[in-house]
Amino acid sequence: MSSTFPATFYSRLDDSFNQDVVTTIEKSMKRHTDNIMCFLEGIGSRVSQLELCYYNLNKSIGEMRSDFVRDNKDADFKLKSLEKHVREVIKHLIRLSHDSPDDSKILLTPMSKELKYGTS
């Protein structure tokens, strides 16, 4: 230490410097903390939007699944009904072929062509 300045002068300079450093660090930490909080609020908002989209998507999938099951049941019922009618027609045609073989050939020939070529 120099004799020009007393030791208390240096002590006050150190205290003043330390206080300035602490103040600068606190301001910087507050600024960074505010930035982080703003960033986290933005993320929270996006997560909320994502949750809402997920809920709506899940709801739509559930409705679609219900519609599909219902439509499938309707289609199954219609196919079973159609199958029942086709079986009845076949049963009658078989009976007819046993009763009069010549008439059944006339009836079955156009029907077999329609079934073969897919015409109606």
Kinemage of the C-alpha trace (Angstrom):
@kinemage 1
@onewidth
@group {chain A} dominant
@subgroup {mainchain}
@vectorlist {calphas} color= white
{ca met a 1} P 0.000 0.000 0.000
{ca ser a 2} L 1.061 3.437 -0.762
{ca ser a 3} L 1.566 6.030 1.844
{ca thr a 4} L -0.348 8.567 -0.217
{ca phe a 5} L -3.722 6.872 0.432
{ca pro a 6} L -4.670 5.508 3.805
{ca ala a 7} L -5.733 1.836 4.186
{ca thr a 8} L -9.350 2.796 4.890
{ca phe a 9} L -9.517 4.352 1.423
{ca tyr a 10} L -8.680 1.020 -0.213
{ca ser a 11} L -11.158 -0.742 2.016
{ca arg a 12} L -13.917 1.620 0.897
{ca leu a 13} L -12.957 1.098 -2.761
{ca asp a 14} L -13.143 -2.692 -2.305
{ca asp a 15} L -16.539 -2.402 -0.623
{ca ser a 16} L -17.820 -0.087 -3.338
{ca phe a 17} L -16.480 -2.400 -6.085
{ca asn a 18} L -17.963 -5.456 -4.405
{ca gln a 19} L -21.338 -3.721 -4.093
{ca asp a 20} L -21.249 -2.731 -7.778
{ca val a 21} L -20.399 -6.288 -8.801
{ca val a 22} L -23.204 -7.696 -6.628
{ca thr a 23} L -25.693 -5.181 -8.072
{ca thr a 24} L -24.624 -5.978 -11.647
{ca ile a 25} L -24.918 -9.717 -11.013
{ca glu a 26} L -28.376 -9.299 -9.421
{ca lys a 27} L -29.609 -7.244 -12.394
{ca ser a 28} L -28.237 -9.803 -14.831
{ca met a 29} L -29.805 -12.693 -12.893
{ca lys a 30} L -33.160 -10.886 -12.770
{ca arg a 31} L -33.048 -10.264 -16.521
{ca his a 32} L -32.200 -13.901 -17.269
{ca thr a 33} L -34.811 -15.139 -14.777
{ca asp a 34} L -37.463 -12.954 -16.430
{ca asn a 35} L -36.468 -14.324 -19.861
{ca ile a 36} L -36.669 -17.900 -18.598
{ca met a 37} L -40.076 -17.296 -16.985
{ca cys a 38} L -41.386 -15.769 -20.220
{ca phe a 39} L -40.036 -18.760 -22.159
{ca leu a 40} L -41.630 -21.212 -19.705
{ca glu a 41} L -44.991 -19.414 -19.927
{ca gly a 42} L -44.832 -19.783 -23.725
{ca ile a 43} L -44.086 -23.485 -23.371
{ca gly a 44} L -46.959 -23.852 -20.886
{ca ser a 45} L -49.320 -22.212 -23.348
{ca arg a 46} L -48.171 -24.523 -26.148
{ca val a 47} L -48.560 -27.567 -23.914
{ca ser a 48} L -52.129 -26.486 -23.120
{ca gln a 49} L -52.873 -26.122 -26.831
{ca leu a 50} L -51.339 -29.535 -27.462
{ca glu a 51} L -53.472 -31.084 -24.709
{ca leu a 52} L -56.602 -29.586 -26.283
{ca cys a 53} L -55.617 -30.881 -29.738
{ca tyr a 54} L -54.926 -34.329 -28.260
{ca tyr a 55} L -58.301 -34.337 -26.502
{ca asn a 56} L -60.110 -33.357 -29.724
{ca leu a 57} L -58.174 -35.926 -31.749
{ca asn a 58} L -58.897 -38.653 -29.201
{ca lys a 59} L -62.590 -37.694 -29.214
{ca ser a 60} L -62.707 -37.781 -33.037
{ca ile a 61} L -61.011 -41.180 -33.128
{ca gly a 62} L -63.532 -42.504 -30.600
{ca glu a 63} L -66.428 -41.193 -32.672
{ca met a 64} L -64.918 -42.610 -35.851
{ca arg a 65} L -64.438 -45.984 -34.166
{ca ser a 66} L -68.061 -45.953 -32.985
{ca asp a 67} L -69.283 -45.028 -36.468
{ca phe a 68} L -67.121 -47.748 -37.999
{ca val a 69} L -68.435 -50.385 -35.586
{ca arg a 70} L -72.033 -49.275 -36.184
{ca asp a 71} L -71.559 -49.191 -39.967
{ca asn a 72} L -69.851 -52.561 -39.811
{ca lys a 73} L -72.773 -54.004 -37.885
{ca asp a 74} L -75.190 -52.561 -40.451
{ca ala a 75} L -73.099 -53.971 -43.310
{ca asp a 76} L -72.853 -57.353 -41.571
{ca phe a 77} L -76.611 -57.408 -41.084
{ca lys a 78} L -77.207 -56.520 -44.743
{ca leu a 79} L -74.713 -59.129 -45.942
{ca lys a 80} L -76.252 -61.803 -43.732
{ca ser a 81} L -79.696 -60.884 -44.999
{ca leu a 82} L -78.470 -61.011 -48.597
{ca glu a 83} L -76.751 -64.330 -47.945
{ca lys a 84} L -79.982 -65.700 -46.468
{ca his a 85} L -81.942 -64.658 -49.577
{ca val a 86} L -79.310 -66.103 -51.912
{ca arg a 87} L -79.410 -69.396 -50.001
{ca glu a 88} L -83.192 -69.462 -50.313
{ca val a 89} L -82.966 -68.837 -54.047
{ca ile a 90} L -80.350 -71.578 -54.433
{ca lys a 91} L -82.477 -73.958 -52.370
{ca his a 92} L -85.495 -73.264 -54.576
{ca leu a 93} L -83.416 -73.690 -57.726
{ca ile a 94} L -82.111 -77.016 -56.483
{ca arg a 95} L -85.657 -78.156 -55.741
{ca leu a 96} L -86.709 -76.959 -59.167
{ca ser a 97} L -83.871 -78.855 -60.829
{ca his a 98} L -84.991 -82.031 -59.105
{ca asp a 99} L -88.620 -81.482 -60.046
{ca ser a 100} L -88.081 -80.611 -63.715
{ca pro a 101} L -84.482 -80.874 -64.965
{ca asp a 102} L -85.210 -79.325 -68.376
{ca asp a 103} L -86.772 -76.117 -66.940
{ca ser a 104} L -83.960 -75.627 -64.438
{ca lys a 105} L -81.354 -75.631 -67.222
{ca ile a 106} L -83.209 -72.774 -68.892
{ca leu a 107} L -83.352 -70.821 -65.612
{ca leu a 108} L -79.798 -71.559 -64.465
{ca thr a 109} L -78.044 -70.797 -67.759
{ca pro a 110} L -78.721 -67.001 -67.775
{ca met a 111} L -78.077 -66.812 -64.030
{ca ser a 112} L -74.742 -68.610 -64.309
{ca lys a 113} L -73.698 -66.204 -67.083
{ca glu a 114} L -74.583 -63.219 -64.890
{ca leu a 115} L -72.662 -64.652 -61.947
{ca lys a 116} L -69.716 -65.531 -64.162
{ca tyr a 117} L -69.424 -62.161 -65.915
{ca gly a 118} L -70.736 -59.950 -63.104
{ca thr a 119} L -73.639 -58.473 -65.059
{ca ser a 120} L -77.058 -57.895 -63.668
